[in-house]
Amino acid sequence: MNLLLEIASGLCLLLGSFLCLSGGIGILRFPDFYTRMHAVGVTDTLGAGMILIGLMLQTPHGVVLLKLMMILLFTLLINPAASHALAKAALRNNLDPVLYEPTNKGGNKPSKP
């Protein structure tokens, strides 16, 4: 049973670390504020949640478990609300999203004669 908890904890910690890393890459790769906020908002909440669950599995008793549960609850409630507030404030301050415009708009002429 102890080995199963260690494996589950390790998997949760690895998945959470991967999600946090992919959110950091999303900040660098995406073109505008709104897509960056989406990448960070989703991966930060899920990544932190998985890391906290992995830590809970390593300490299954005591006050530490209670503290980790409270941190997880606050993280799950506050992160999406903060992301929404930031996006709404950006929209109210006239920060427009970058819209994709394809270079080939097509046409009604065939490409071959």
HELIX and SHEET records of a PDB file:
HELIX    1   1 ASN A    2  ARG A   29  1                                  28    
HELIX    2   2 PHE A   33  GLN A   58  1                                  26    
HELIX    3   3 VAL A   63  ARG A   92  1                                  30    
END                                                                             
